[in-house]
Amino acid sequence: MEIPVYNASGEIIKNISISEDVFGVPFNEALVHQAFVAQQANARQGTQSTKTRGEVQGSSRKIYRQKGTGNARMGTNRSPVRRHGGVAFGPRPRDFSKDLPKKMRRQAIRCVLSFKLESGELKVIDQLSFEEPKTRDMAKILAALQVISPALIAVDNPNTNFIKSARNIPSVKTTPANLLNISDMLKNKQLVMTEEAVRQVEELWGQRSG
């Protein structure tokens, strides 16, 4: 399988062969959905917490006697129906994480990469290097490639100048190629990769590597 490689001016300068093990995989919607849900769940901290009536500060003594006052029966100040009382059935710390087998995670990434290529949402550029941070230059490159936001840019070895050149462009995110994940690729319409990033992805997620 061959795909074109563009330069910074948006011109095709050559074609490269890519691995069908990574970029030619049939799309498995159920698998991709499962991997996406697992990643979103694993990102949750699960630390939200409320205090029950047994944990809030205050006396456990009955406020006034049961009968003879003309008022409704009332117990402690800690009751959930009173101000500053405990919370009934409130959230408690919990673990939201979902375990997904390694082979399934890797196959899901291959599915999304293949879908991006098949649908024309993947563009490969020869290199992305900046001598100094220039947001204008990055915007020109994306315009030349006809990349519309939201877009994800993956490079093999991101440097400070590259990151600073892209971070002020709305709906454009940068990432190292070895940290590509299901969530970022699905949330961003287009994917831009350098040629070296493609090779790194093939090495990481090719069938021979696992």
C-alpha positions as CSV (number, residue, x, y, z in Angstrom):
1,M,0.0,0.0,0.0
2,E,1.4,3.4,-1.0
3,I,0.4,6.9,0.1
4,P,1.6,10.3,-0.9
5,V,3.9,12.5,1.2
6,Y,3.5,16.2,1.1
7,N,5.9,19.1,1.8
8,A,5.2,22.3,3.7
9,S,3.8,23.9,0.5
10,G,1.2,21.1,0.1
11,E,2.8,19.5,-2.9
12,I,3.2,15.8,-3.3
13,I,7.0,15.1,-3.4
14,K,6.9,11.2,-3.2
15,N,5.0,8.1,-2.4
16,I,5.9,5.8,0.4
17,S,4.9,2.2,1.2
18,I,3.1,1.6,4.5
19,S,2.2,-1.5,6.4
20,E,-1.3,-3.0,5.7
21,D,-1.1,-4.5,9.2
22,V,-1.5,-1.1,10.6
23,F,-3.2,1.0,7.9
24,G,-5.2,-1.6,6.1
25,V,-7.3,-3.1,8.9
26,P,-11.1,-3.4,8.5
27,F,-13.0,-1.0,10.8
28,N,-14.5,-2.7,13.9
29,E,-17.0,-0.3,15.3
30,A,-17.8,-2.3,18.4
31,L,-14.1,-2.8,19.3
32,V,-13.3,0.9,18.8
33,H,-16.3,1.9,20.9
34,Q,-15.2,-0.4,23.7
35,A,-11.7,1.0,23.6
36,F,-13.0,4.6,23.6
37,V,-15.3,4.0,26.6
38,A,-12.5,2.2,28.5
39,Q,-10.1,5.1,27.9
40,Q,-12.6,7.7,29.0
41,A,-13.5,5.7,32.1
42,N,-9.8,5.3,33.0
43,A,-9.3,9.0,32.9
44,R,-11.9,9.6,35.6
45,Q,-10.5,10.3,39.0
46,G,-13.4,9.0,41.0
47,T,-12.5,11.1,44.0
48,Q,-15.8,13.0,44.5
49,S,-17.2,12.5,47.9
50,T,-19.9,13.7,50.3
51,K,-20.3,13.2,54.0
52,T,-23.1,11.1,55.4
53,R,-25.0,11.9,58.6
54,G,-22.4,9.8,60.5
55,E,-19.5,11.9,59.2
56,V,-20.7,15.6,59.5
57,Q,-19.8,17.6,62.5
58,G,-22.5,18.2,65.1
59,S,-24.2,16.6,68.1
60,S,-26.1,13.4,67.8
61,R,-28.5,14.5,70.5
62,K,-32.2,14.8,69.7
63,I,-33.0,18.5,69.2
64,Y,-36.1,18.5,71.4
65,R,-38.3,16.0,73.0
66,Q,-40.6,13.7,71.0
67,K,-43.9,14.9,72.2
68,G,-45.5,18.0,73.7
69,T,-43.9,20.7,71.6
70,G,-46.4,20.9,68.8
71,N,-43.6,20.5,66.3
72,A,-42.9,17.7,64.0
73,R,-40.7,14.9,65.3
74,M,-37.1,15.7,64.8
75,G,-33.9,13.8,65.6
76,T,-30.3,15.0,65.3
77,N,-28.9,18.1,63.6
78,R,-26.9,15.7,61.3
79,S,-30.1,14.6,59.6
80,P,-30.0,15.0,55.8
81,V,-33.2,17.0,55.9
82,R,-31.6,19.8,57.9
83,R,-29.2,22.5,56.8
84,H,-25.5,21.4,57.3
85,G,-26.7,17.9,57.8
86,G,-25.3,14.8,56.0
87,V,-26.0,13.9,52.4
88,A,-28.3,11.0,51.7
89,F,-27.1,8.7,48.9
90,G,-24.4,11.1,47.8
91,P,-21.4,10.2,45.6
92,R,-18.5,8.3,47.2
93,P,-15.0,7.6,46.0
94,R,-15.0,4.7,43.5
95,D,-12.9,3.2,40.8
96,F,-14.2,3.7,37.3
97,S,-11.4,2.0,35.5
98,K,-12.1,-0.6,32.9
99,D,-9.6,-3.3,31.9
100,L,-9.2,-4.0,28.2
101,P,-6.8,-6.6,26.9
102,K,-3.6,-5.3,25.3
103,K,-4.4,-7.0,21.9
104,M,-7.8,-5.3,21.8
105,R,-6.4,-1.9,22.5
106,R,-3.7,-2.3,19.8
107,Q,-6.3,-3.5,17.3
108,A,-8.6,-0.6,18.0
109,I,-5.7,1.8,17.3
110,R,-5.1,0.0,14.0
111,C,-8.8,0.3,13.1
112,V,-8.9,4.0,13.6
113,L,-5.6,4.6,11.7
114,S,-6.9,2.6,8.8
115,F,-10.2,4.4,8.9
116,K,-8.5,7.8,8.8
117,L,-6.5,6.7,5.8
118,E,-9.4,5.2,3.9
119,S,-11.6,8.3,4.5
120,G,-8.9,10.8,3.4
121,E,-8.5,12.2,6.9
122,L,-4.9,11.3,7.2
123,K,-2.1,13.5,5.7
124,V,1.6,12.6,5.8
125,I,4.1,15.4,5.6
126,D,7.9,14.9,5.1
127,Q,8.8,16.9,8.2
128,L,7.7,19.6,10.6
129,S,10.7,21.5,12.0
130,F,10.8,25.1,13.1
131,E,13.9,27.2,13.9
132,E,11.8,29.4,16.1
133,P,8.2,29.4,17.3
134,K,6.0,30.7,14.4
135,T,2.2,30.1,14.7
136,R,1.8,31.8,11.3
137,D,4.1,29.3,9.6
138,M,2.2,26.4,11.2
139,A,-1.1,27.8,10.0
140,K,0.2,28.2,6.5
141,I,1.4,24.6,6.4
142,L,-2.0,23.3,7.6
143,A,-3.8,25.5,5.0
144,A,-1.5,24.2,2.3
145,L,-2.4,20.7,3.3
146,Q,-6.1,21.6,3.3
147,V,-6.3,20.5,6.9
148,I,-9.4,21.8,8.7
149,S,-9.8,21.8,12.5
150,P,-10.2,20.0,14.7
151,A,-6.9,18.4,13.8
152,L,-4.3,16.2,15.5
153,I,-0.7,16.5,14.6
154,A,1.6,13.6,15.5
155,V,5.4,13.7,15.2
156,D,8.1,11.3,16.2
157,N,10.0,13.7,18.4
158,P,8.2,16.9,19.2
159,N,10.4,19.9,20.2
160,T,9.5,23.1,21.9
161,N,9.4,25.3,18.8
162,F,7.0,22.9,17.1
163,I,4.7,22.7,20.2
164,K,4.7,26.5,20.6
165,S,4.0,27.0,16.9
166,A,0.8,24.9,17.1
167,R,-0.6,25.5,20.5
168,N,-2.3,28.9,19.7
169,I,-4.2,27.6,16.7
170,P,-7.8,26.8,17.8
171,S,-8.8,23.1,17.8
172,V,-5.3,21.9,16.9
173,K,-3.6,19.4,19.2
174,T,-0.1,18.0,19.0
175,T,1.2,14.7,20.3
176,P,4.1,12.3,20.1
177,A,3.4,9.5,17.7
178,N,4.0,6.9,20.4
179,L,1.2,8.4,22.5
180,L,-1.5,8.3,19.8
181,N,-4.7,7.1,21.4
182,I,-8.3,6.3,20.4
183,S,-9.8,9.3,22.2
184,D,-7.6,12.0,20.5
185,M,-8.0,10.4,17.0
186,L,-11.8,10.2,17.3
187,K,-12.2,13.7,18.7
188,N,-10.2,15.3,15.9
189,K,-11.5,15.1,12.4
190,Q,-8.1,15.1,10.6
191,L,-4.8,13.5,11.5
192,V,-1.4,14.9,10.2
193,M,1.7,12.7,10.7
194,T,5.3,13.2,9.7
195,E,6.9,10.4,7.7
196,E,9.1,9.4,10.7
197,A,5.9,9.3,12.8
198,V,4.4,6.8,10.4
199,R,7.4,4.6,10.7
200,Q,7.3,4.8,14.5
201,V,3.6,3.9,14.5
202,E,4.3,0.9,12.3
203,E,7.0,-0.3,14.6
204,L,4.9,0.1,17.7
205,W,1.5,-1.3,16.5
206,G,2.5,-3.6,13.7
207,Q,1.4,-7.2,13.9
208,R,5.0,-8.4,14.4
209,S,5.3,-6.2,17.5
210,G,2.3,-7.7,19.2
